[in-house]
Amino acid sequence: ASSSRRFLSVAVVIAGFLVYLTIGTYYTFGNMSPYMASYLRKYGHPKTVTSQTLIWVYAALEVGLGASVFFGGQINHKLGPRLATLLGGFLMSAGVALSYFTISSFWLLLLTYGILNGLGMGIAYTAPLDCAMSWWPTKKGFVT
């Protein structure tokens, strides 16, 4: 039983790492914004969009993430970490996937890649921390 518990505890930390690796796409926005701006100028509206204008999409992403972390914790405690992570991952994926269709409009991109993606990130953020700390109660600082 001890070796299977040890395996599961390590698996929880690895799974949490993968969730945070996905949430880390948050930090790639600066690399993508010049390409998004170029695409919006050529095919979208408004034609005056620059990388500096797209900072509003990044700000919406931050607002969505910050606003939903609390609710992610509540969902995690009421429904469990699997459902919280699944819901957050679904919202993140929906935000990115819908951005494929909304890239020609700055305002719709702000809603899909900004708000919806950010809401998903915030909801999925707390579950891996909670799981890692519950599986490793004596090494909370190490696993977080």
C-alpha positions as CSV (number, residue, x, y, z in Angstrom):
1,A,0.0,0.0,0.0
2,S,2.9,2.3,0.8
3,S,4.4,2.1,-2.7
4,S,1.1,2.6,-4.5
5,R,0.4,5.7,-2.2
6,R,3.9,7.0,-3.0
7,F,3.2,6.5,-6.8
8,L,-0.1,8.3,-6.6
9,S,1.4,11.2,-4.6
10,V,4.1,11.7,-7.2
11,A,1.5,11.3,-10.0
12,V,-0.6,14.1,-8.4
13,V,2.4,16.5,-8.4
14,I,3.2,15.6,-12.1
15,A,-0.4,16.2,-13.1
16,G,-0.4,19.5,-11.2
17,F,2.8,20.5,-13.1
18,L,1.0,19.7,-16.4
19,V,-2.0,21.8,-15.4
20,Y,0.3,24.7,-14.6
21,L,2.2,24.2,-17.8
22,T,-1.1,24.7,-19.6
23,I,-2.0,27.7,-17.5
24,G,1.5,29.1,-18.4
25,T,0.3,29.9,-21.9
26,Y,-0.7,33.1,-20.1
27,Y,2.9,34.2,-20.4
28,T,3.1,33.6,-24.2
29,F,0.7,36.5,-25.0
30,G,3.6,38.9,-25.5
31,N,5.0,36.7,-28.2
32,M,1.7,36.2,-30.0
33,S,0.4,39.8,-29.9
34,P,2.4,41.1,-32.9
35,Y,1.0,38.3,-35.0
36,M,-2.5,38.9,-33.7
37,A,-2.2,42.6,-34.4
38,S,-0.9,42.0,-37.9
39,Y,-3.8,39.7,-38.6
40,L,-6.3,42.1,-37.3
41,R,-4.9,45.0,-39.3
42,K,-5.1,42.9,-42.5
43,Y,-8.4,41.0,-42.1
44,G,-10.2,42.4,-39.1
45,H,-11.7,45.4,-37.4
46,P,-10.4,47.9,-36.4
47,K,-7.6,48.3,-38.9
48,T,-5.6,50.4,-36.5
49,V,-4.9,47.6,-34.0
50,T,-1.3,47.5,-32.7
51,S,0.5,45.2,-30.3
52,Q,0.0,48.0,-27.7
53,T,-3.8,47.9,-28.3
54,L,-3.8,44.2,-27.7
55,I,-2.6,44.8,-24.1
56,W,-6.3,45.1,-23.4
57,V,-6.8,41.5,-24.3
58,Y,-4.0,40.6,-21.9
59,A,-5.5,42.8,-19.2
60,A,-8.9,41.0,-19.7
61,L,-7.1,37.7,-19.3
62,E,-5.6,38.9,-16.0
63,V,-9.0,40.1,-14.8
64,G,-10.7,36.9,-15.8
65,L,-8.0,34.9,-14.0
66,G,-8.1,37.0,-10.9
67,A,-11.9,37.2,-10.7
68,S,-12.3,33.4,-11.0
69,V,-9.6,32.0,-8.7
70,F,-12.0,32.4,-5.7
71,F,-14.7,30.5,-7.5
72,G,-12.3,27.9,-8.6
73,G,-11.4,27.2,-5.0
74,Q,-15.1,27.0,-4.1
75,I,-15.8,24.6,-7.0
76,N,-12.7,22.5,-5.9
77,H,-14.1,22.1,-2.4
78,K,-17.7,21.5,-3.4
79,L,-17.2,19.3,-6.5
80,G,-13.7,18.0,-6.2
81,P,-10.4,18.8,-7.9
82,R,-11.1,16.7,-11.0
83,L,-14.3,18.6,-11.9
84,A,-12.7,22.0,-11.1
85,T,-9.7,21.2,-13.3
86,L,-12.0,19.8,-16.0
87,L,-14.2,22.9,-16.0
88,G,-11.3,25.3,-16.0
89,G,-9.6,23.3,-18.8
90,F,-12.8,23.3,-20.8
91,L,-13.2,27.1,-20.4
92,M,-9.6,27.7,-21.3
93,S,-9.9,25.5,-24.4
94,A,-13.2,27.1,-25.4
95,G,-11.6,30.5,-25.1
96,V,-8.7,29.6,-27.3
97,A,-10.8,27.6,-29.8
98,L,-13.4,30.4,-30.1
99,S,-10.6,32.9,-30.7
100,Y,-10.0,31.1,-34.0
101,F,-13.4,32.4,-35.1
102,T,-13.3,35.8,-33.4
103,I,-9.7,36.9,-34.4
104,S,-11.2,39.3,-37.0
105,S,-12.8,41.4,-34.3
106,F,-10.8,43.0,-31.5
107,W,-13.8,43.1,-29.1
108,L,-14.8,39.5,-29.6
109,L,-11.1,38.5,-29.2
110,L,-11.1,40.4,-26.0
111,L,-14.1,38.3,-24.8
112,T,-12.9,34.9,-26.0
113,Y,-9.1,34.9,-25.6
114,G,-9.2,37.5,-22.8
115,I,-12.2,36.9,-20.5
116,L,-13.2,33.3,-21.2
117,N,-9.6,31.9,-21.3
118,G,-8.8,33.8,-18.1
119,L,-11.9,32.5,-16.3
120,G,-10.8,29.0,-17.2
121,M,-7.3,29.6,-15.9
122,G,-8.5,30.9,-12.6
123,I,-10.9,28.0,-12.1
124,A,-8.2,25.5,-12.8
125,Y,-5.6,27.3,-10.7
126,T,-6.4,26.1,-7.2
127,A,-7.1,22.4,-7.6
128,P,-3.5,21.3,-8.2
129,L,-2.3,23.3,-5.2
130,D,-4.9,21.7,-2.9
131,C,-4.2,18.2,-4.2
132,A,-0.5,18.5,-3.8
133,M,-0.7,19.9,-0.3
134,S,-3.2,17.1,0.8
135,W,-1.0,14.3,-0.6
136,W,2.2,15.8,0.8
137,P,1.1,17.4,4.1
138,T,4.7,17.5,5.5
139,K,6.2,19.0,2.3
140,K,3.7,21.7,1.4
141,G,6.4,24.2,0.5
142,F,8.2,21.7,-1.7
143,V,5.2,20.6,-3.7
144,T,3.7,24.1,-4.2
